[in-house]
C-alpha cells in the first residue's frame, strides 16, 4: 500500500529557494526572513540588510583576530536577504 503524500507547501518551496544557500546561516535569521517574506514586509528586510552590511563593514576592519568565518556567514546572510527582497515587488 502506498503512503499518502501531503500536498506541496508553497512556503516550503520559497524556503528551499533561499535557505538552500544558507550553509551556516543561523536558524533564527532563517525564521526572521521567512516571517518577513510571509508578511511581505519589504521595509523590515531592507533594515535587516542595512544592519548586516554595517556589521560586515565593522568585521572587515577588525584587527588582532581572524573574523573570516563570521564574515563568510554575514555574506551568506546578505545573499539570502537580497534574494528575499528580489521576490517582493518594489514599492
PDB file of N, CA, C and O in Angstrom, chain B, residues numbered from 101:
ATOM      1  N   UNK B 101       0.834  -1.169   0.000  1.00  0.00           N
ATOM      2  CA  UNK B 101       0.000   0.000   0.000  1.00  0.00           C
ATOM      3  C   UNK B 101       0.888   1.245   0.000  1.00  0.00           C
ATOM      4  O   UNK B 101       1.862   1.332   0.749  1.00  0.00           O
ATOM      5  N   UNK B 102       0.538   2.189  -0.840  1.00  0.00           N
ATOM      6  CA  UNK B 102       1.349   3.400  -0.986  1.00  0.00           C
ATOM      7  C   UNK B 102       0.905   4.445   0.036  1.00  0.00           C
ATOM      8  O   UNK B 102      -0.292   4.658   0.233  1.00  0.00           O
ATOM      9  N   UNK B 103       1.857   5.084   0.675  1.00  0.00           N
ATOM     10  CA  UNK B 103       1.555   6.102   1.683  1.00  0.00           C
ATOM     11  C   UNK B 103       1.007   7.355   1.010  1.00  0.00           C
ATOM     12  O   UNK B 103       1.410   7.711  -0.098  1.00  0.00           O
ATOM     13  N   UNK B 104       0.096   8.003   1.687  1.00  0.00           N
ATOM     14  CA  UNK B 104      -0.448   9.261   1.171  1.00  0.00           C
ATOM     15  C   UNK B 104       0.614  10.348   1.273  1.00  0.00           C
ATOM     16  O   UNK B 104       1.335  10.449   2.266  1.00  0.00           O
ATOM     17  N   UNK B 105       0.692  11.149   0.233  1.00  0.00           N
ATOM     18  CA  UNK B 105       1.661  12.245   0.240  1.00  0.00           C
ATOM     19  C   UNK B 105       0.926  13.545   0.522  1.00  0.00           C
ATOM     20  O   UNK B 105      -0.179  13.775   0.032  1.00  0.00           O
ATOM     21  N   UNK B 106       1.556  14.375   1.309  1.00  0.00           N
ATOM     22  CA  UNK B 106       0.982  15.684   1.592  1.00  0.00           C
ATOM     23  C   UNK B 106       1.116  16.560   0.352  1.00  0.00           C
ATOM     24  O   UNK B 106       2.078  16.413  -0.403  1.00  0.00           O
ATOM     25  N   UNK B 107       0.163  17.474   0.128  1.00  0.00           N
ATOM     26  CA  UNK B 107       0.312  18.403  -0.991  1.00  0.00           C
ATOM     27  C   UNK B 107       1.511  19.318  -0.758  1.00  0.00           C
ATOM     28  O   UNK B 107       1.889  19.601   0.378  1.00  0.00           O
ATOM     29  N   UNK B 108       2.090  19.764  -1.848  1.00  0.00           N
ATOM     30  CA  UNK B 108       3.272  20.630  -1.755  1.00  0.00           C
ATOM     31  C   UNK B 108       2.914  21.925  -1.043  1.00  0.00           C
ATOM     32  O   UNK B 108       1.882  22.538  -1.315  1.00  0.00           O
ATOM     33  N   UNK B 109       3.771  22.322  -0.143  1.00  0.00           N
ATOM     34  CA  UNK B 109       3.584  23.555   0.603  1.00  0.00           C
ATOM     35  C   UNK B 109       4.326  24.672  -0.119  1.00  0.00           C
ATOM     36  O   UNK B 109       5.547  24.602  -0.259  1.00  0.00           O
ATOM     37  N   UNK B 110       3.609  25.713  -0.586  1.00  0.00           N
ATOM     38  CA  UNK B 110       4.293  26.789  -1.328  1.00  0.00           C
ATOM     39  C   UNK B 110       5.343  27.520  -0.500  1.00  0.00           C
ATOM     40  O   UNK B 110       6.352  27.972  -1.041  1.00  0.00           O
ATOM     41  N   UNK B 111       5.115  27.640   0.824  1.00  0.00           N
ATOM     42  CA  UNK B 111       6.124  28.283   1.678  1.00  0.00           C
ATOM     43  C   UNK B 111       7.401  27.472   1.712  1.00  0.00           C
ATOM     44  O   UNK B 111       8.497  28.028   1.771  1.00  0.00           O
ATOM     45  N   UNK B 112       7.261  26.150   1.675  1.00  0.00           N
ATOM     46  CA  UNK B 112       8.442  25.293   1.692  1.00  0.00           C
ATOM     47  C   UNK B 112       9.281  25.514   0.441  1.00  0.00           C
ATOM     48  O   UNK B 112      10.510  25.495   0.507  1.00  0.00           O
ATOM     49  N   UNK B 113       8.621  25.727  -0.711  1.00  0.00           N
ATOM     50  CA  UNK B 113       9.359  25.991  -1.951  1.00  0.00           C
ATOM     51  C   UNK B 113      10.175  27.265  -1.818  1.00  0.00           C
ATOM     52  O   UNK B 113      11.337  27.315  -2.221  1.00  0.00           O
ATOM     53  N   UNK B 114       9.554  28.307  -1.244  1.00  0.00           N
ATOM     54  CA  UNK B 114      10.266  29.575  -1.049  1.00  0.00           C
ATOM     55  C   UNK B 114      11.441  29.364  -0.110  1.00  0.00           C
ATOM     56  O   UNK B 114      12.538  29.860  -0.366  1.00  0.00           O
ATOM     57  N   UNK B 115      11.217  28.627   0.984  1.00  0.00           N
ATOM     58  CA  UNK B 115      12.297  28.382   1.936  1.00  0.00           C
ATOM     59  C   UNK B 115      13.439  27.621   1.277  1.00  0.00           C
ATOM     60  O   UNK B 115      14.606  27.941   1.502  1.00  0.00           O
ATOM     61  N   UNK B 116      13.118  26.619   0.466  1.00  0.00           N
ATOM     62  CA  UNK B 116      14.168  25.854  -0.191  1.00  0.00           C
ATOM     63  C   UNK B 116      14.947  26.730  -1.158  1.00  0.00           C
ATOM     64  O   UNK B 116      16.163  26.589  -1.292  1.00  0.00           O
ATOM     65  N   UNK B 117      14.246  27.637  -1.833  1.00  0.00           N
ATOM     66  CA  UNK B 117      14.917  28.516  -2.799  1.00  0.00           C
ATOM     67  C   UNK B 117      15.961  29.386  -2.106  1.00  0.00           C
ATOM     68  O   UNK B 117      17.074  29.535  -2.610  1.00  0.00           O
ATOM     69  N   UNK B 118      15.612  29.965  -0.949  1.00  0.00           N
ATOM     70  CA  UNK B 118      16.535  30.872  -0.278  1.00  0.00           C
ATOM     71  C   UNK B 118      17.468  30.166   0.674  1.00  0.00           C
ATOM     72  O   UNK B 118      18.662  30.464   0.715  1.00  0.00           O
ATOM     73  N   UNK B 119      16.937  29.237   1.436  1.00  0.00           N
ATOM     74  CA  UNK B 119      17.704  28.672   2.515  1.00  0.00           C
ATOM     75  C   UNK B 119      18.519  27.470   2.085  1.00  0.00           C
ATOM     76  O   UNK B 119      19.277  26.921   2.885  1.00  0.00           O
ATOM     77  N   UNK B 120      18.378  27.050   0.829  1.00  0.00           N
ATOM     78  CA  UNK B 120      19.283  26.044   0.302  1.00  0.00           C
ATOM     79  C   UNK B 120      20.689  26.613   0.221  1.00  0.00           C
ATOM     80  O   UNK B 120      21.674  25.874   0.204  1.00  0.00           O
ATOM     81  N   UNK B 121      20.769  27.945   0.170  1.00  0.00           N
ATOM     82  CA  UNK B 121      22.057  28.641   0.113  1.00  0.00           C
ATOM     83  C   UNK B 121      22.675  28.818   1.493  1.00  0.00           C
ATOM     84  O   UNK B 121      23.841  29.198   1.605  1.00  0.00           O
ATOM     85  N   UNK B 122      21.918  28.551   2.531  1.00  0.00           N
ATOM     86  CA  UNK B 122      22.265  29.032   3.847  1.00  0.00           C
ATOM     87  C   UNK B 122      23.557  28.493   4.433  1.00  0.00           C
ATOM     88  O   UNK B 122      24.261  29.234   5.118  1.00  0.00           O
ATOM     89  N   UNK B 123      23.896  27.246   4.195  1.00  0.00           N
ATOM     90  CA  UNK B 123      25.123  26.726   4.771  1.00  0.00           C
ATOM     91  C   UNK B 123      25.150  26.908   6.271  1.00  0.00           C
ATOM     92  O   UNK B 123      24.535  26.124   6.993  1.00  0.00           O
ATOM     93  N   UNK B 124      25.849  27.923   6.763  1.00  0.00           N
ATOM     94  CA  UNK B 124      25.992  28.149   8.191  1.00  0.00           C
ATOM     95  C   UNK B 124      25.056  29.212   8.748  1.00  0.00           C
ATOM     96  O   UNK B 124      25.193  29.614   9.903  1.00  0.00           O
ATOM     97  N   UNK B 125      24.114  29.665   7.944  1.00  0.00           N
ATOM     98  CA  UNK B 125      23.215  30.718   8.412  1.00  0.00           C
ATOM     99  C   UNK B 125      22.422  30.237   9.626  1.00  0.00           C
ATOM    100  O   UNK B 125      21.982  29.088   9.680  1.00  0.00           O
ATOM    101  N   UNK B 126      22.249  31.120  10.585  1.00  0.00           N
ATOM    102  CA  UNK B 126      21.559  30.736  11.807  1.00  0.00           C
ATOM    103  C   UNK B 126      20.084  30.467  11.541  1.00  0.00           C
ATOM    104  O   UNK B 126      19.467  31.080  10.669  1.00  0.00           O
ATOM    105  N   UNK B 127      19.544  29.547  12.304  1.00  0.00           N
ATOM    106  CA  UNK B 127      18.136  29.193  12.158  1.00  0.00           C
ATOM    107  C   UNK B 127      17.251  30.376  12.525  1.00  0.00           C
ATOM    108  O   UNK B 127      16.182  30.552  11.939  1.00  0.00           O
ATOM    109  N   UNK B 128      17.677  31.183  13.476  1.00  0.00           N
ATOM    110  CA  UNK B 128      16.869  32.336  13.885  1.00  0.00           C
ATOM    111  C   UNK B 128      16.737  33.341  12.737  1.00  0.00           C
ATOM    112  O   UNK B 128      15.652  33.879  12.518  1.00  0.00           O
ATOM    113  N   UNK B 129      17.811  33.599  12.010  1.00  0.00           N
ATOM    114  CA  UNK B 129      17.719  34.522  10.881  1.00  0.00           C
ATOM    115  C   UNK B 129      16.833  33.920   9.789  1.00  0.00           C
ATOM    116  O   UNK B 129      16.074  34.635   9.135  1.00  0.00           O
ATOM    117  N   UNK B 130      16.930  32.625   9.600  1.00  0.00           N
ATOM    118  CA  UNK B 130      16.077  31.946   8.629  1.00  0.00           C
ATOM    119  C   UNK B 130      14.605  32.186   8.968  1.00  0.00           C
ATOM    120  O   UNK B 130      13.810  32.492   8.079  1.00  0.00           O
ATOM    121  N   UNK B 131      14.238  32.052  10.230  1.00  0.00           N
ATOM    122  CA  UNK B 131      12.855  32.259  10.655  1.00  0.00           C
ATOM    123  C   UNK B 131      12.431  33.714  10.496  1.00  0.00           C
ATOM    124  O   UNK B 131      11.298  33.993  10.106  1.00  0.00           O
ATOM    125  N   UNK B 132      13.328  34.630  10.794  1.00  0.00           N
ATOM    126  CA  UNK B 132      13.022  36.056  10.663  1.00  0.00           C
ATOM    127  C   UNK B 132      12.758  36.411   9.200  1.00  0.00           C
ATOM    128  O   UNK B 132      11.757  37.057   8.887  1.00  0.00           O
ATOM    129  N   UNK B 133      13.649  35.994   8.308  1.00  0.00           N
ATOM    130  CA  UNK B 133      13.476  36.293   6.881  1.00  0.00           C
ATOM    131  C   UNK B 133      12.202  35.638   6.355  1.00  0.00           C
ATOM    132  O   UNK B 133      11.462  36.255   5.589  1.00  0.00           O
ATOM    133  N   UNK B 134      11.941  34.409   6.753  1.00  0.00           N
ATOM    134  CA  UNK B 134      10.725  33.710   6.335  1.00  0.00           C
ATOM    135  C   UNK B 134       9.484  34.479   6.788  1.00  0.00           C
ATOM    136  O   UNK B 134       8.525  34.618   6.028  1.00  0.00           O
ATOM    137  N   UNK B 135       9.503  34.974   8.013  1.00  0.00           N
ATOM    138  CA  UNK B 135       8.377  35.755   8.528  1.00  0.00           C
ATOM    139  C   UNK B 135       8.169  37.034   7.744  1.00  0.00           C
ATOM    140  O   UNK B 135       7.035  37.391   7.424  1.00  0.00           O
ATOM    141  N   UNK B 136       9.252  37.727   7.432  1.00  0.00           N
ATOM    142  CA  UNK B 136       9.138  38.965   6.656  1.00  0.00           C
ATOM    143  C   UNK B 136       8.637  38.700   5.240  1.00  0.00           C
ATOM    144  O   UNK B 136       7.910  39.518   4.675  1.00  0.00           O
ATOM    145  N   UNK B 137       9.019  37.571   4.668  1.00  0.00           N
ATOM    146  CA  UNK B 137       8.510  37.211   3.337  1.00  0.00           C
ATOM    147  C   UNK B 137       7.004  36.984   3.414  1.00  0.00           C
ATOM    148  O   UNK B 137       6.253  37.489   2.579  1.00  0.00           O
ATOM    149  N   UNK B 138       6.563  36.221   4.417  1.00  0.00           N
ATOM    150  CA  UNK B 138       5.129  35.946   4.559  1.00  0.00           C
ATOM    151  C   UNK B 138       4.342  37.218   4.798  1.00  0.00           C
ATOM    152  O   UNK B 138       3.231  37.362   4.289  1.00  0.00           O
ATOM    153  N   UNK B 139       4.903  38.150   5.569  1.00  0.00           N
ATOM    154  CA  UNK B 139       4.231  39.420   5.844  1.00  0.00           C
ATOM    155  C   UNK B 139       4.395  40.429   4.711  1.00  0.00           C
ATOM    156  O   UNK B 139       3.756  41.481   4.702  1.00  0.00           O
ATOM    157  N   UNK B 140       5.255  40.095   3.763  1.00  0.00           N
ATOM    158  CA  UNK B 140       5.589  40.984   2.647  1.00  0.00           C
ATOM    159  C   UNK B 140       6.100  42.333   3.179  1.00  0.00           C
ATOM    160  O   UNK B 140       5.738  43.394   2.670  1.00  0.00           O
ATOM    161  N   UNK B 141       6.939  42.264   4.199  1.00  0.00           N
ATOM    162  CA  UNK B 141       7.467  43.446   4.876  1.00  0.00           C
ATOM    163  C   UNK B 141       8.827  43.820   4.297  1.00  0.00           C
ATOM    164  O   UNK B 141       9.878  43.468   4.834  1.00  0.00           O
ATOM    165  N   UNK B 142       8.769  44.537   3.197  1.00  0.00           N
ATOM    166  CA  UNK B 142       9.973  44.950   2.490  1.00  0.00           C
ATOM    167  C   UNK B 142      10.853  45.865   3.356  1.00  0.00           C
ATOM    168  O   UNK B 142      12.078  45.743   3.356  1.00  0.00           O
ATOM    169  N   UNK B 143      10.211  46.780   4.091  1.00  0.00           N
ATOM    170  CA  UNK B 143      10.976  47.716   4.930  1.00  0.00           C
ATOM    171  C   UNK B 143      11.793  46.983   5.991  1.00  0.00           C
ATOM    172  O   UNK B 143      12.943  47.336   6.253  1.00  0.00           O
ATOM    173  N   UNK B 144      11.199  45.969   6.593  1.00  0.00           N
ATOM    174  CA  UNK B 144      11.916  45.208   7.619  1.00  0.00           C
ATOM    175  C   UNK B 144      13.102  44.461   7.005  1.00  0.00           C
ATOM    176  O   UNK B 144      14.180  44.408   7.598  1.00  0.00           O
ATOM    177  N   UNK B 145      12.903  43.885   5.817  1.00  0.00           N
ATOM    178  CA  UNK B 145      14.008  43.195   5.143  1.00  0.00           C
ATOM    179  C   UNK B 145      15.125  44.170   4.775  1.00  0.00           C
ATOM    180  O   UNK B 145      16.307  43.850   4.904  1.00  0.00           O
ATOM    181  N   UNK B 146      14.739  45.365   4.315  1.00  0.00           N
ATOM    182  CA  UNK B 146      15.757  46.367   3.971  1.00  0.00           C
ATOM    183  C   UNK B 146      16.521  46.817   5.215  1.00  0.00           C
ATOM    184  O   UNK B 146      17.728  47.046   5.149  1.00  0.00           O
ATOM    185  N   UNK B 147      15.833  46.945   6.339  1.00  0.00           N
ATOM    186  CA  UNK B 147      16.502  47.287   7.592  1.00  0.00           C
ATOM    187  C   UNK B 147      17.462  46.193   8.036  1.00  0.00           C
ATOM    188  O   UNK B 147      18.571  46.472   8.493  1.00  0.00           O
ATOM    189  N   UNK B 148      17.027  44.953   7.898  1.00  0.00           N
ATOM    190  CA  UNK B 148      17.880  43.817   8.239  1.00  0.00           C
ATOM    191  C   UNK B 148      19.115  43.782   7.345  1.00  0.00           C
ATOM    192  O   UNK B 148      20.218  43.501   7.812  1.00  0.00           O
ATOM    193  N   UNK B 149      18.925  44.067   6.067  1.00  0.00           N
ATOM    194  CA  UNK B 149      20.041  44.101   5.120  1.00  0.00           C
ATOM    195  C   UNK B 149      21.021  45.222   5.476  1.00  0.00           C
ATOM    196  O   UNK B 149      22.235  45.021   5.447  1.00  0.00           O
ATOM    197  N   UNK B 150      20.497  46.388   5.809  1.00  0.00           N
ATOM    198  CA  UNK B 150      21.363  47.517   6.190  1.00  0.00           C
ATOM    199  C   UNK B 150      22.170  47.164   7.443  1.00  0.00           C
ATOM    200  O   UNK B 150      23.352  47.492   7.539  1.00  0.00           O
ATOM    201  N   UNK B 151      21.532  46.504   8.384  1.00  0.00           N
ATOM    202  CA  UNK B 151      22.234  46.109   9.606  1.00  0.00           C
ATOM    203  C   UNK B 151      23.360  45.122   9.303  1.00  0.00           C
ATOM    204  O   UNK B 151      24.463  45.258   9.831  1.00  0.00           O
ATOM    205  N   UNK B 152      23.085  44.130   8.456  1.00  0.00           N
ATOM    206  CA  UNK B 152      24.108  43.133   8.117  1.00  0.00           C
ATOM    207  C   UNK B 152      25.263  43.779   7.346  1.00  0.00           C
ATOM    208  O   UNK B 152      26.420  43.409   7.545  1.00  0.00           O
ATOM    209  N   UNK B 153      24.962  44.729   6.479  1.00  0.00           N
ATOM    210  CA  UNK B 153      26.039  45.417   5.739  1.00  0.00           C
ATOM    211  C   UNK B 153      26.905  46.234   6.687  1.00  0.00           C
ATOM    212  O   UNK B 153      28.125  46.267   6.529  1.00  0.00           O
ATOM    213  N   UNK B 154      26.293  46.895   7.672  1.00  0.00           N
ATOM    214  CA  UNK B 154      27.060  47.644   8.669  1.00  0.00           C
ATOM    215  C   UNK B 154      27.931  46.700   9.486  1.00  0.00           C
ATOM    216  O   UNK B 154      29.095  46.996   9.760  1.00  0.00           O
ATOM    217  N   UNK B 155      27.369  45.576   9.870  1.00  0.00           N
ATOM    218  CA  UNK B 155      28.126  44.565  10.612  1.00  0.00           C
ATOM    219  C   UNK B 155      29.321  44.080   9.798  1.00  0.00           C
ATOM    220  O   UNK B 155      30.414  43.902  10.336  1.00  0.00           O
ATOM    221  N   UNK B 156      29.109  43.865   8.498  1.00  0.00           N
ATOM    222  CA  UNK B 156      30.197  43.420   7.616  1.00  0.00           C
ATOM    223  C   UNK B 156      31.312  44.454   7.557  1.00  0.00           C
ATOM    224  O   UNK B 156      32.490  44.102   7.623  1.00  0.00           O
ATOM    225  N   UNK B 157      30.947  45.737   7.432  1.00  0.00           N
ATOM    226  CA  UNK B 157      31.968  46.802   7.415  1.00  0.00           C
ATOM    227  C   UNK B 157      32.783  46.803   8.706  1.00  0.00           C
ATOM    228  O   UNK B 157      33.999  46.990   8.680  1.00  0.00           O
ATOM    229  N   UNK B 158      32.111  46.594   9.826  1.00  0.00           N
ATOM    230  CA  UNK B 158      32.822  46.569  11.099  1.00  0.00           C
ATOM    231  C   UNK B 158      33.735  45.347  11.211  1.00  0.00           C
ATOM    232  O   UNK B 158      34.852  45.447  11.719  1.00  0.00           O
ATOM    233  N   UNK B 159      33.261  44.206  10.740  1.00  0.00           N
ATOM    234  CA  UNK B 159      34.068  42.984  10.815  1.00  0.00           C
ATOM    235  C   UNK B 159      35.325  43.073   9.962  1.00  0.00           C
ATOM    236  O   UNK B 159      36.384  42.588  10.358  1.00  0.00           O
ATOM    237  N   UNK B 160      35.209  43.689   8.799  1.00  0.00           N
ATOM    238  CA  UNK B 160      36.356  43.806   7.897  1.00  0.00           C
ATOM    239  C   UNK B 160      37.460  44.643   8.540  1.00  0.00           C
ATOM    240  O   UNK B 160      38.641  44.425   8.270  1.00  0.00           O
ATOM    241  N   UNK B 161      37.084  45.590   9.384  1.00  0.00           N
ATOM    242  CA  UNK B 161      38.096  46.467   9.990  1.00  0.00           C
ATOM    243  C   UNK B 161      38.672  45.918  11.292  1.00  0.00           C
ATOM    244  O   UNK B 161      39.522  46.562  11.906  1.00  0.00           O
ATOM    245  N   UNK B 162      38.227  44.747  11.719  1.00  0.00           N
ATOM    246  CA  UNK B 162      38.727  44.150  12.966  1.00  0.00           C
ATOM    247  C   UNK B 162      40.191  43.724  12.795  1.00  0.00           C
ATOM    248  O   UNK B 162      40.577  43.170  11.765  1.00  0.00           O
ATOM    249  N   UNK B 163      40.986  43.996  13.820  1.00  0.00           N
ATOM    250  CA  UNK B 163      42.380  43.543  13.816  1.00  0.00           C
ATOM    251  C   UNK B 163      42.630  42.709  15.070  1.00  0.00           C
ATOM    252  O   UNK B 163      41.916  42.834  16.065  1.00  0.00           O
ATOM    253  N   UNK B 164      43.636  41.870  15.009  1.00  0.00           N
ATOM    254  CA  UNK B 164      44.021  41.076  16.168  1.00  0.00           C
ATOM    255  C   UNK B 164      43.415  39.684  16.197  1.00  0.00           C
ATOM    256  O   UNK B 164      43.934  38.799  16.877  1.00  0.00           O
ATOM    257  N   UNK B 165      42.328  39.476  15.473  1.00  0.00           N
ATOM    258  CA  UNK B 165      41.725  38.147  15.369  1.00  0.00           C
ATOM    259  C   UNK B 165      41.355  37.915  13.903  1.00  0.00           C
ATOM    260  O   UNK B 165      41.362  38.847  13.098  1.00  0.00           O
ATOM    261  N   UNK B 166      41.038  36.685  13.571  1.00  0.00           N
ATOM    262  CA  UNK B 166      40.632  36.363  12.208  1.00  0.00           C
ATOM    263  C   UNK B 166      39.110  36.209  12.165  1.00  0.00           C
ATOM    264  O   UNK B 166      38.582  35.178  12.581  1.00  0.00           O
ATOM    265  N   UNK B 167      38.401  37.229  11.665  1.00  0.00           N
ATOM    266  CA  UNK B 167      36.941  37.150  11.601  1.00  0.00           C
ATOM    267  C   UNK B 167      36.438  36.501  10.304  1.00  0.00           C
ATOM    268  O   UNK B 167      35.273  36.671   9.945  1.00  0.00           O
ATOM    269  N   UNK B 168      37.295  35.765   9.605  1.00  0.00           N
ATOM    270  CA  UNK B 168      36.956  35.209   8.289  1.00  0.00           C
ATOM    271  C   UNK B 168      35.693  34.370   8.274  1.00  0.00           C
ATOM    272  O   UNK B 168      34.871  34.503   7.368  1.00  0.00           O
ATOM    273  N   UNK B 169      35.527  33.494   9.281  1.00  0.00           N
ATOM    274  CA  UNK B 169      34.344  32.638   9.336  1.00  0.00           C
ATOM    275  C   UNK B 169      33.076  33.480   9.513  1.00  0.00           C
ATOM    276  O   UNK B 169      32.062  33.230   8.863  1.00  0.00           O
ATOM    277  N   UNK B 170      33.144  34.470  10.392  1.00  0.00           N
ATOM    278  CA  UNK B 170      31.992  35.338  10.644  1.00  0.00           C
ATOM    279  C   UNK B 170      31.677  36.186   9.422  1.00  0.00           C
ATOM    280  O   UNK B 170      30.509  36.396   9.096  1.00  0.00           O
ATOM    281  N   UNK B 171      32.703  36.672   8.746  1.00  0.00           N
ATOM    282  CA  UNK B 171      32.497  37.447   7.518  1.00  0.00           C
ATOM    283  C   UNK B 171      31.794  36.598   6.466  1.00  0.00           C
ATOM    284  O   UNK B 171      30.888  37.074   5.782  1.00  0.00           O
ATOM    285  N   UNK B 172      32.209  35.347   6.337  1.00  0.00           N
ATOM    286  CA  UNK B 172      31.570  34.450   5.377  1.00  0.00           C
ATOM    287  C   UNK B 172      30.103  34.228   5.731  1.00  0.00           C
ATOM    288  O   UNK B 172      29.248  34.197   4.846  1.00  0.00           O
ATOM    289  N   UNK B 173      29.810  34.073   7.016  1.00  0.00           N
ATOM    290  CA  UNK B 173      28.431  33.871   7.443  1.00  0.00           C
ATOM    291  C   UNK B 173      27.581  35.102   7.155  1.00  0.00           C
ATOM    292  O   UNK B 173      26.464  34.977   6.654  1.00  0.00           O
ATOM    293  N   UNK B 174      28.092  36.274   7.461  1.00  0.00           N
ATOM    294  CA  UNK B 174      27.350  37.505   7.212  1.00  0.00           C
ATOM    295  C   UNK B 174      27.137  37.696   5.707  1.00  0.00           C
ATOM    296  O   UNK B 174      26.070  38.145   5.289  1.00  0.00           O
ATOM    297  N   UNK B 175      28.138  37.361   4.892  1.00  0.00           N
ATOM    298  CA  UNK B 175      27.963  37.437   3.441  1.00  0.00           C
ATOM    299  C   UNK B 175      26.850  36.510   2.970  1.00  0.00           C
ATOM    300  O   UNK B 175      26.060  36.887   2.105  1.00  0.00           O
ATOM    301  N   UNK B 176      26.776  35.304   3.528  1.00  0.00           N
ATOM    302  CA  UNK B 176      25.687  34.382   3.171  1.00  0.00           C
ATOM    303  C   UNK B 176      24.348  34.953   3.573  1.00  0.00           C
ATOM    304  O   UNK B 176      23.380  34.857   2.817  1.00  0.00           O
ATOM    305  N   UNK B 177      24.276  35.544   4.748  1.00  0.00           N
ATOM    306  CA  UNK B 177      23.027  36.136   5.212  1.00  0.00           C
ATOM    307  C   UNK B 177      22.609  37.284   4.310  1.00  0.00           C
ATOM    308  O   UNK B 177      21.423  37.428   4.009  1.00  0.00           O
ATOM    309  N   UNK B 178      23.554  38.101   3.873  1.00  0.00           N
ATOM    310  CA  UNK B 178      23.250  39.201   2.960  1.00  0.00           C
ATOM    311  C   UNK B 178      22.704  38.664   1.652  1.00  0.00           C
ATOM    312  O   UNK B 178      21.749  39.222   1.110  1.00  0.00           O
ATOM    313  N   UNK B 179      23.287  37.591   1.130  1.00  0.00           N
ATOM    314  CA  UNK B 179      22.813  36.979  -0.117  1.00  0.00           C
ATOM    315  C   UNK B 179      21.377  36.505   0.027  1.00  0.00           C
ATOM    316  O   UNK B 179      20.561  36.711  -0.872  1.00  0.00           O
ATOM    317  N   UNK B 180      21.063  35.877   1.142  1.00  0.00           N
ATOM    318  CA  UNK B 180      19.709  35.366   1.371  1.00  0.00           C
ATOM    319  C   UNK B 180      18.712  36.521   1.505  1.00  0.00           C
ATOM    320  O   UNK B 180      17.616  36.458   0.949  1.00  0.00           O
ATOM    321  N   UNK B 181      19.079  37.557   2.224  1.00  0.00           N
ATOM    322  CA  UNK B 181      18.185  38.704   2.393  1.00  0.00           C
ATOM    323  C   UNK B 181      17.950  39.389   1.048  1.00  0.00           C
ATOM    324  O   UNK B 181      16.821  39.774   0.742  1.00  0.00           O
ATOM    325  N   UNK B 182      19.003  39.546   0.239  1.00  0.00           N
ATOM    326  CA  UNK B 182      18.841  40.149  -1.088  1.00  0.00           C
ATOM    327  C   UNK B 182      17.930  39.304  -1.972  1.00  0.00           C
ATOM    328  O   UNK B 182      17.115  39.847  -2.717  1.00  0.00           O
ATOM    329  N   UNK B 183      18.060  37.981  -1.896  1.00  0.00           N
ATOM    330  CA  UNK B 183      17.195  37.093  -2.675  1.00  0.00           C
ATOM    331  C   UNK B 183      15.745  37.225  -2.218  1.00  0.00           C
ATOM    332  O   UNK B 183      14.831  37.210  -3.043  1.00  0.00           O
ATOM    333  N   UNK B 184      15.532  37.353  -0.923  1.00  0.00           N
ATOM    334  CA  UNK B 184      14.171  37.534  -0.400  1.00  0.00           C
ATOM    335  C   UNK B 184      13.588  38.853  -0.887  1.00  0.00           C
ATOM    336  O   UNK B 184      12.421  38.911  -1.273  1.00  0.00           O
ATOM    337  N   UNK B 185      14.384  39.902  -0.871  1.00  0.00           N
ATOM    338  CA  UNK B 185      13.920  41.199  -1.374  1.00  0.00           C
ATOM    339  C   UNK B 185      13.558  41.141  -2.859  1.00  0.00           C
ATOM    340  O   UNK B 185      12.627  41.809  -3.310  1.00  0.00           O
ATOM    341  N   UNK B 186      14.303  40.341  -3.602  1.00  0.00           N
ATOM    342  CA  UNK B 186      14.043  40.239  -5.037  1.00  0.00           C
ATOM    343  C   UNK B 186      12.672  39.611  -5.322  1.00  0.00           C
ATOM    344  O   UNK B 186      12.088  39.850  -6.379  1.00  0.00           O
ATOM    345  N   UNK B 187      12.162  38.815  -4.384  1.00  0.00           N
ATOM    346  CA  UNK B 187      10.843  38.204  -4.604  1.00  0.00           C
ATOM    347  C   UNK B 187       9.696  39.150  -4.312  1.00  0.00           C
ATOM    348  O   UNK B 187       8.579  38.937  -4.783  1.00  0.00           O
ATOM    349  N   UNK B 188       9.962  40.196  -3.537  1.00  0.00           N
ATOM    350  CA  UNK B 188       8.925  41.158  -3.215  1.00  0.00           C
ATOM    351  C   UNK B 188       8.936  42.279  -4.248  1.00  0.00           C
ATOM    352  O   UNK B 188       9.997  42.789  -4.605  1.00  0.00           O
ATOM    353  N   UNK B 189       7.774  42.655  -4.718  1.00  0.00           N
ATOM    354  CA  UNK B 189       7.684  43.731  -5.698  1.00  0.00           C
ATOM    355  C   UNK B 189       8.164  45.029  -5.073  1.00  0.00           C
ATOM    356  O   UNK B 189       7.839  45.314  -3.920  1.00  0.00           O
ATOM    357  N   UNK B 190       8.933  45.823  -5.815  1.00  0.00           N
ATOM    358  CA  UNK B 190       9.393  47.095  -5.263  1.00  0.00           C
ATOM    359  C   UNK B 190       8.218  48.028  -4.996  1.00  0.00           C
ATOM    360  O   UNK B 190       7.218  48.018  -5.713  1.00  0.00           O
ATOM    361  N   UNK B 191       8.363  48.826  -3.959  1.00  0.00           N
ATOM    362  CA  UNK B 191       7.280  49.762  -3.605  1.00  0.00           C
ATOM    363  C   UNK B 191       7.322  50.999  -4.439  1.00  0.00           C
ATOM    364  O   UNK B 191       6.485  51.886  -4.271  1.00  0.00           O
TER     365      UNK B 191
END
